[in-house]
Amino acid sequence: MSTLSANTKRHRVTVVGSGNWGSTIAKVVAENVLEFPNLFESEVQMWVHEEQVTIPKSSPSYDPASELCTKEQPLSALINTVHENVKYLPGIKLPDNLVANPNIADSVKGSTILIFNLPHQFIKKACDGLEGHIVPFARGISCIKGVEVSQKGVRLLSDMIGERLGIYCGALSGANIASEIAQGKWSETTVAYDPPAVDSRHPTPRHSPTTSSTNLGMTPANGEKIKLQALPSDYPPLSHENMKHLFHRPYFHVRIVSDVAGVSLGGALKNIVAIAAGYVDGLGWGDNAKAAVMRVGILEEVKFGQMFFSTVKASTFTSESCGVADVITSCMGGRNFRCAKMATERGVSIAEVEKNELNGQVLQGTTTAKEVNDFLSSQGKEKEFPLFTAVYNILQGKNKPEDIPSLIEVKD
């Protein structure tokens, strides 16, 4: 364990988001800050989008004599009282040092590490609430899978957060089914954190971050340069070692890389591959066909990353949980896979399955497939990504799932 050394302050951590995945990551982090009291403050804040709920009979916290179970209560109050997110992570005991807070500005007060874990469509609104309330040298980690793709280009969600708040933001992604992790079932993840050079240059004890390709500022989409503020030297450095201490558990193994773009792309593009896997499985073609789809899909992920991001490494997709492992998990039972399989078996569109099976939720894969195709089309690159293009064309009714083998076959 690292010693406090010259550092007189410790990092305060806030998790922005409290859904199924947000509560799971908050549990992991709250356990870890107690393991490393020299690095982190013991209390972890978790911002909760407030709503009124009652404790269901299925909950281990249910007591028919308690008013908590007979009258609606604020979700944040219930989490702080019974230490269970009864709506989004039922049946899982949350650490006592995890504090739910419905006030987003108050939840980040003094926090030097912000972990973002909420649906991507709420990023802008969350950042609106955070702007002007965070310490200027805060650092972020986005656990939100996906990217924003348009004909203009590809934007990482971590960059969107960083640009909006004027901070550096890394990413966490992997083959991570939240309910399994919350139950303590072993899994892996990938954390991408490329310490800003401004932090490297600031005097720190040993284990300080190495020089990064991220220089003293970032240039957002509007072209206006953002100058990052250095992490003060009285805080422990946010090195790869210390970031690993924040997330690594005996049941949740973490590998740290610097490839933020690769990690982010893996979490988005795998959904297109999962739809293709669902199509061939729905046809009854078996595991060999799914394996073939996964192989081609991983190759196209690598190609896409390296074609449009100069910093992306092939190994991020072929060796890390955020790449190959996430593809495998998504193609075995994720929502995109399941809906594509059901659509093929029933002879209906994915949109119809989505409407009838997902209770108002929207598949990420169908949206990503369209956005990626629009972008590739604008670049004249559709033919270089036959699997991504095939999935889009099947969604549009231009091809059928049965066409996949001929569509992705390499022509001599």
ZAGUPA-552712 format. One line per field, with one value per residue (C-alpha): residue in one letter; x, y, z. Coordinates in nm, 4 decimals, always signed. Each point is the difference from the previous one (the first is absolute). Layout:
resn = (A ...)
east = (X ...)
north = (Y ...)
up = (Z ...)
END
This chain:
resn = (M S T L S A N T K R H R V T V V G S G N W G S T I A K V V A E N V L E F P N L F E S E V Q M W V H E E Q V T I P K S S P S Y D P A S E L C T K E Q P L S A L I N T V H E N V K Y L P G I K L P D N L V A N P N I A D S V K G S T I L I F N L P H Q F I K K A C D G L E G H I V P F A R G I S C I K G V E V S Q K G V R L L S D M I G E R L G I Y C G A L S G A N I A S E I A Q G K W S E T T V A Y D P P A V D S R H P T P R H S P T T S S T N L G M T P A N G E K I K L Q A L P S D Y P P L S H E N M K H L F H R P Y F H V R I V S D V A G V S L G G A L K N I V A I A A G Y V D G L G W G D N A K A A V M R V G I L E E V K F G Q M F F S T V K A S T F T S E S C G V A D V I T S C M G G R N F R C A K M A T E R G V S I A E V E K N E L N G Q V L Q G T T T A K E V N D F L S S Q G K E K E F P L F T A V Y N I L Q G K N K P E D I P S L I E V K D)
east = (+0.0000 +0.1295 +0.0894 -0.1326 +0.3496 -0.0068 -0.3737 -0.2053 -0.3385 -0.2007 -0.2274 -0.3730 -0.2080 -0.3466 -0.1936 -0.2322 -0.2875 -0.1799 -0.1639 +0.0833 +0.3549 +0.0536 -0.0908 +0.2229 +0.3050 -0.0775 +0.0031 +0.3393 +0.1512 -0.1447 +0.1572 +0.3364 +0.0319 -0.0065 +0.2847 +0.2194 -0.0620 +0.3307 -0.1284 -0.3747 -0.2480 -0.2198 -0.3342 -0.1147 -0.2815 -0.2473 -0.2284 -0.3561 -0.2660 -0.2696 -0.3252 -0.2565 +0.0091 -0.1085 +0.1962 -0.1390 -0.0815 +0.2811 +0.2620 +0.2045 -0.0705 -0.3771 -0.1747 -0.3808 -0.0069 +0.2243 -0.1350 +0.2817 -0.1858 -0.3512 +0.0513 +0.1996 +0.3395 +0.2716 +0.2372 +0.3056 -0.1399 -0.0694 +0.3535 +0.1453 -0.2323 -0.0055 +0.3206 -0.1683 -0.1083 -0.3331 -0.1013 +0.3126 +0.2213 -0.2400 +0.1285 +0.3552 +0.1393 +0.1773 +0.2888 -0.0843 +0.2532 -0.1919 -0.2237 -0.2848 -0.0509 -0.2840 +0.1746 +0.2453 +0.1922 +0.0362 +0.1002 +0.3182 +0.1029 +0.3752 +0.0210 +0.3183 -0.1160 -0.3326 -0.1290 -0.2727 -0.2494 -0.3373 -0.1864 +0.1843 -0.3059 +0.0241 +0.3657 -0.0802 -0.2536 +0.2354 +0.2830 -0.2363 -0.0509 +0.3714 +0.1328 +0.1470 -0.0199 +0.3026 +0.3579 +0.1938 +0.2614 -0.2532 +0.0564 -0.2709 -0.0680 -0.2938 -0.1623 -0.2555 +0.0268 -0.0365 +0.1217 -0.1744 +0.0247 -0.1163 +0.1039 +0.2382 +0.1944 +0.0209 +0.0000 +0.0882 -0.2412 +0.3001 +0.1061 -0.3508 +0.0110 +0.3549 -0.0621 -0.3179 +0.1509 +0.3560 +0.1526 +0.1816 -0.2229 +0.1007 -0.2244 -0.0970 -0.1492 +0.0014 -0.1968 -0.1947 -0.3492 -0.0825 -0.2131 +0.2761 +0.2632 -0.2294 -0.0375 +0.3776 +0.0329 +0.3451 +0.0465 +0.2474 -0.0122 +0.2250 +0.0687 +0.1498 +0.1776 +0.2728 +0.1235 +0.0114 +0.3508 -0.0795 -0.0349 +0.3262 +0.1888 -0.1315 +0.2388 -0.1231 +0.1483 +0.0932 -0.2679 -0.0972 -0.1714 +0.2202 +0.0008 -0.3149 -0.0935 -0.2619 +0.1813 -0.0834 -0.3382 -0.2701 -0.1546 -0.3784 -0.2315 -0.0451 +0.3755 +0.0425 +0.2978 -0.0666 +0.2868 +0.0106 +0.0900 +0.2665 -0.0861 +0.1557 +0.3067 -0.1576 -0.2317 +0.1213 +0.0799 -0.2684 +0.2398 -0.0997 +0.0820 -0.2294 -0.2833 +0.0182 -0.0297 -0.3283 -0.1689 +0.1758 -0.1712 +0.0605 -0.3176 +0.0508 +0.3426 +0.1251 +0.2534 +0.1152 +0.0821 +0.0499 -0.2188 -0.3126 -0.1272 +0.0412 -0.1744 -0.2879 -0.0417 +0.0001 -0.2975 -0.1963 +0.0888 -0.0511 -0.3743 -0.0007 +0.1859 -0.2496 -0.2912 +0.1720 +0.0596 -0.3673 -0.1024 +0.2026 -0.0999 -0.3637 +0.0451 +0.1127 +0.3470 +0.1717 +0.3216 +0.2259 -0.1941 +0.0072 +0.3759 +0.0459 -0.2023 +0.2020 +0.3308 -0.0970 -0.1550 +0.3171 +0.2048 -0.2371 +0.0147 +0.3794 -0.0135 -0.2551 +0.1992 +0.3315 -0.1496 -0.1602 +0.2079 +0.3782 +0.0532 -0.2041 +0.1871 -0.1116 +0.0771 -0.2764 -0.2524 +0.1834 +0.1438 -0.2197 -0.3343 -0.1371 +0.0670 -0.0161 -0.1551 -0.2790 -0.0729 -0.0274 -0.2306 -0.2189 -0.0288 -0.1014 -0.2933 -0.0015 -0.3155 +0.1096 +0.0730 -0.3267 -0.2181 +0.1663 -0.0416 -0.3689 -0.0639 +0.1511 -0.1829 -0.3347 +0.0496 -0.0559 +0.2130 +0.2292 -0.2009 -0.3104 +0.1859 +0.1486 -0.3454 -0.1537 +0.2840 +0.2007 -0.2593 +0.0849 +0.3781 +0.1888 +0.2601 +0.3407 +0.1037 -0.2618 +0.0779 +0.3751 -0.0325 -0.1827 +0.2364 +0.3085 -0.1402 -0.0864 +0.3552 +0.1627 -0.2188 +0.1071 +0.3622 -0.0527 +0.1099 -0.3085 +0.1571 +0.2966 -0.2306 -0.2198 -0.1400 -0.0942 -0.1546 -0.1851 -0.1613 -0.1169 -0.1421 -0.1853 -0.1475 -0.1137 -0.1555 +0.2467 +0.1448 -0.0997 +0.1897 +0.0542 +0.2157 +0.2660 +0.2491 +0.0116 +0.0017 +0.3056 +0.1916 +0.3353 -0.0036 +0.3190)
north = (+0.0000 +0.3482 +0.2317 +0.3526 +0.1390 +0.3743 -0.0015 +0.1731 -0.0333 -0.2959 -0.0352 +0.0368 -0.2102 +0.0556 -0.2399 +0.1946 -0.2434 -0.2620 -0.2452 -0.3691 +0.0521 +0.3254 -0.1587 -0.2975 +0.2153 +0.2117 -0.3182 -0.1010 +0.3439 +0.0389 -0.3314 +0.1027 +0.3426 -0.1744 -0.2257 +0.3011 +0.2692 +0.1665 +0.0739 +0.0574 +0.1514 -0.2651 +0.1423 -0.0468 +0.2179 -0.1368 +0.2400 -0.1349 +0.1216 +0.0237 -0.1934 -0.1409 -0.3754 -0.2606 -0.3021 -0.3077 -0.3218 -0.1750 +0.2257 -0.1282 +0.3440 -0.0569 +0.0331 +0.0094 +0.1944 +0.2738 +0.3178 -0.0299 -0.2944 +0.1379 +0.3575 +0.1411 +0.1358 +0.1977 -0.2496 +0.1780 -0.0224 -0.3709 -0.0664 +0.1855 -0.1748 -0.3639 +0.0123 -0.1568 +0.1515 -0.1782 +0.1132 -0.0320 -0.2461 -0.1980 -0.2579 +0.1380 +0.1493 +0.3276 +0.1151 +0.2284 +0.2578 +0.0479 +0.3058 +0.0649 +0.3678 +0.1397 +0.3388 -0.0361 +0.3181 -0.0956 -0.3573 +0.1158 +0.2617 -0.0367 -0.3195 -0.0461 -0.3206 -0.0094 -0.3338 +0.0431 -0.2849 +0.0994 -0.0419 +0.1894 +0.2100 +0.1607 +0.1055 +0.3541 +0.0596 -0.1430 +0.2227 +0.2988 -0.0756 -0.0497 +0.3045 +0.2502 -0.2425 -0.2265 +0.0664 +0.1181 -0.2765 -0.2845 -0.3095 -0.2230 -0.3570 -0.0734 -0.3414 +0.0851 -0.2280 +0.1525 +0.2825 +0.2812 -0.0532 +0.2333 +0.0798 +0.2560 -0.2602 -0.2114 +0.1525 -0.1936 +0.0414 +0.0518 +0.2912 +0.1460 +0.0003 +0.1307 +0.2784 +0.1139 +0.0088 +0.0964 -0.3121 -0.3107 -0.3090 -0.3628 -0.3018 -0.3373 -0.2775 -0.3772 -0.3223 +0.1241 -0.1212 +0.2184 -0.2503 -0.2623 +0.2455 +0.1257 -0.3592 -0.0345 -0.2322 +0.0320 +0.2089 +0.2341 +0.3540 +0.2505 +0.3490 +0.2454 +0.2871 +0.1956 +0.2434 +0.3553 +0.1322 +0.2962 -0.2446 -0.1693 +0.3263 +0.1030 -0.1048 -0.3228 -0.2945 -0.3243 -0.1845 +0.3287 -0.0307 -0.0446 +0.2556 -0.0176 +0.0813 +0.2256 +0.3322 +0.3046 +0.0404 -0.1654 +0.1333 -0.0610 -0.0137 +0.3781 +0.0462 +0.1945 -0.1216 -0.1181 +0.0433 -0.2741 +0.0906 -0.2145 -0.2329 +0.1670 -0.1751 -0.0497 -0.2630 -0.3530 -0.0244 -0.1549 -0.2509 -0.3281 -0.1697 +0.2225 -0.0119 -0.3771 +0.0238 +0.1855 -0.2679 -0.3366 -0.2545 -0.3730 -0.0592 +0.2903 -0.0107 +0.3128 +0.0508 +0.3580 +0.1292 +0.3435 -0.0546 +0.1973 +0.0055 -0.3761 -0.0827 +0.2337 -0.1327 -0.3610 +0.0714 +0.1462 -0.2055 -0.3371 +0.0681 -0.0123 -0.3317 -0.1339 +0.0723 -0.1995 -0.2865 +0.0086 -0.0213 -0.3137 -0.1621 +0.0725 -0.1885 -0.3031 +0.0016 -0.0714 +0.0984 -0.0272 +0.2764 +0.2197 -0.0509 +0.1055 +0.3163 +0.0812 -0.0477 +0.2358 +0.2435 +0.0311 +0.0593 +0.2772 +0.1575 +0.0135 +0.1394 +0.2661 +0.1091 +0.0262 +0.1633 +0.2872 +0.0304 +0.0231 -0.1144 -0.3234 -0.3258 -0.3311 -0.1779 +0.1959 -0.1957 -0.3336 -0.0294 +0.1987 -0.0552 +0.3112 -0.1641 -0.3719 -0.0933 +0.2561 -0.1226 -0.3594 +0.0919 +0.2203 -0.2744 -0.2593 +0.1717 +0.3803 +0.1931 +0.0741 -0.3681 -0.1161 +0.2447 -0.0804 -0.3718 +0.0376 +0.2171 -0.2643 -0.2877 +0.1814 +0.1467 +0.3568 +0.3131 +0.0774 +0.3191 -0.2110 -0.2188 +0.3101 +0.1512 -0.3152 -0.1292 +0.2927 +0.2003 +0.3263 -0.0478 +0.0524 -0.2347 +0.1602 -0.2274 +0.1132 +0.3673 -0.0588 -0.2023 +0.2886 +0.2681 -0.1997 -0.0685 +0.3664 +0.0913 -0.2714 +0.0978 +0.3629 -0.1176 -0.2391 -0.2927 -0.2243 -0.2797 -0.0172 -0.1034 -0.2750 -0.1285 +0.3438 +0.0813 -0.3336 +0.0548 +0.3461 -0.1250 -0.2832 +0.2485 +0.2097 -0.3021 +0.0108 -0.3406 -0.3033 -0.1725 -0.2950 +0.2302 +0.0573 -0.2697 +0.1332 +0.3629 -0.0366 -0.2509 +0.1345 +0.0123 -0.1115)
up = (+0.0000 -0.0830 +0.2852 +0.0468 -0.0545 -0.0801 -0.0707 +0.2675 -0.1703 -0.1221 -0.3007 +0.0466 -0.2389 -0.1456 -0.2232 -0.2297 -0.0586 +0.2066 -0.2371 -0.0183 -0.1308 +0.1899 +0.3335 -0.0770 -0.0748 +0.3073 +0.2104 -0.1427 +0.0567 +0.3513 +0.0992 -0.1416 +0.1606 +0.3368 -0.1149 -0.0872 +0.2648 -0.0889 -0.3519 +0.0331 +0.2432 +0.1585 -0.1154 -0.3592 -0.1299 -0.2570 -0.1832 -0.0186 -0.2399 +0.2649 -0.0263 +0.2400 +0.0623 +0.2533 +0.1145 -0.1809 +0.1823 -0.1877 +0.1618 +0.2975 +0.1519 -0.0043 +0.3362 -0.0140 +0.3269 -0.1338 -0.1564 -0.2555 -0.1503 +0.0108 -0.1200 -0.2876 +0.1017 -0.1806 -0.1627 +0.1434 +0.3531 -0.0405 -0.1259 +0.2980 +0.2469 -0.1134 -0.2126 -0.2999 -0.3313 +0.0108 -0.3495 -0.2135 +0.1895 +0.2189 +0.2442 +0.0131 +0.3212 -0.0640 +0.2194 +0.2918 -0.1217 -0.3275 +0.0370 -0.2435 -0.0773 -0.2165 -0.0358 -0.2873 +0.0824 +0.3664 -0.0856 -0.1783 +0.2549 +0.0503 -0.2066 -0.1996 -0.1724 -0.1854 -0.1312 -0.2606 -0.0279 -0.1417 -0.3312 -0.2717 -0.0870 +0.3460 -0.0258 -0.1117 +0.2769 +0.2624 -0.1208 +0.0157 +0.3690 +0.0641 -0.1823 +0.2443 +0.2935 -0.0480 +0.1040 -0.3087 +0.0282 +0.0239 -0.2141 -0.1439 -0.1074 -0.2299 +0.0456 -0.2695 -0.3009 -0.3421 -0.2205 -0.1831 -0.3750 -0.2751 -0.3540 +0.1506 +0.1945 +0.3149 +0.3480 +0.3126 +0.2905 +0.2278 -0.2228 +0.0081 +0.3808 +0.0152 -0.2486 +0.1704 +0.3496 -0.0918 +0.1567 -0.1182 -0.0206 -0.0570 -0.0583 +0.1499 -0.2116 -0.0187 +0.0017 +0.2982 +0.0852 +0.2990 +0.1907 -0.0083 +0.1233 +0.2767 +0.1198 +0.0210 -0.2986 -0.1527 -0.3121 -0.1662 -0.1302 -0.1760 +0.1299 -0.2482 +0.1682 -0.1743 +0.2670 -0.1336 -0.0508 +0.2241 +0.2893 -0.0953 +0.0034 +0.3380 +0.2826 +0.1565 +0.1910 -0.1749 -0.1989 -0.1635 -0.3386 -0.3032 -0.2767 -0.2055 -0.3557 +0.1584 +0.0384 +0.2075 -0.1603 -0.2069 -0.3178 -0.0009 -0.2972 -0.0064 -0.0453 +0.3235 +0.2015 +0.3569 +0.2427 +0.2610 +0.3559 +0.1620 +0.2843 +0.3079 +0.1384 +0.3430 -0.1517 -0.0823 -0.3736 -0.2179 -0.1492 -0.1605 +0.3303 +0.2044 -0.2548 +0.0217 +0.3799 -0.0489 -0.2123 +0.0456 +0.2285 +0.0524 -0.2051 -0.2452 -0.1609 -0.1709 -0.2756 -0.0561 -0.3487 -0.1537 -0.3086 +0.0921 -0.3592 -0.0460 +0.3272 -0.0847 -0.3540 +0.1198 +0.2250 -0.2917 -0.3080 +0.1701 -0.0052 -0.3812 +0.0109 +0.2556 -0.2350 -0.2749 +0.2446 +0.0989 -0.3647 -0.0736 +0.3299 -0.0767 -0.3268 +0.2028 -0.1539 +0.3327 +0.1722 -0.3044 -0.1731 +0.3089 +0.0287 -0.3613 +0.0573 +0.3132 -0.1823 -0.2819 +0.2467 +0.2072 -0.3155 -0.1064 +0.3467 -0.0239 -0.3528 +0.0923 +0.3035 -0.1786 -0.3082 +0.1891 +0.3214 -0.0251 +0.3605 -0.0109 +0.0558 -0.1517 +0.3282 +0.1733 -0.2080 -0.0166 +0.3526 +0.2390 +0.1679 -0.1715 -0.3367 -0.0662 +0.3353 -0.0323 -0.3524 +0.1261 +0.2898 -0.2196 -0.2630 +0.2591 +0.1629 -0.0090 -0.0876 -0.3559 -0.0600 +0.1563 -0.1919 -0.3331 +0.0693 +0.0896 -0.3052 -0.2288 +0.1658 -0.0181 -0.3446 +0.1232 +0.0202 +0.2917 +0.0508 +0.0716 +0.2503 +0.1605 +0.0423 +0.1493 +0.2154 +0.1412 +0.1935 -0.1709 -0.0006 -0.3246 -0.1478 -0.0336 -0.2860 -0.2497 +0.0616 -0.0156 -0.3219 -0.1704 +0.1311 -0.0987 -0.3463 -0.0536 +0.0942 -0.2119 -0.2946 +0.0347 -0.0076 -0.2922 +0.2198 +0.0171 -0.2065 +0.2350 +0.2861 -0.1467 +0.3319 +0.1330 -0.3383 -0.0163 +0.3398 -0.1029 -0.3289 +0.1731 +0.2474 -0.2977 -0.1736 -0.2903 +0.0894 +0.2050 +0.2838 -0.2361 -0.2162 +0.2688 -0.1163 -0.3556 +0.1121 +0.2259 -0.2138 -0.1173 -0.3762 -0.1766)
END
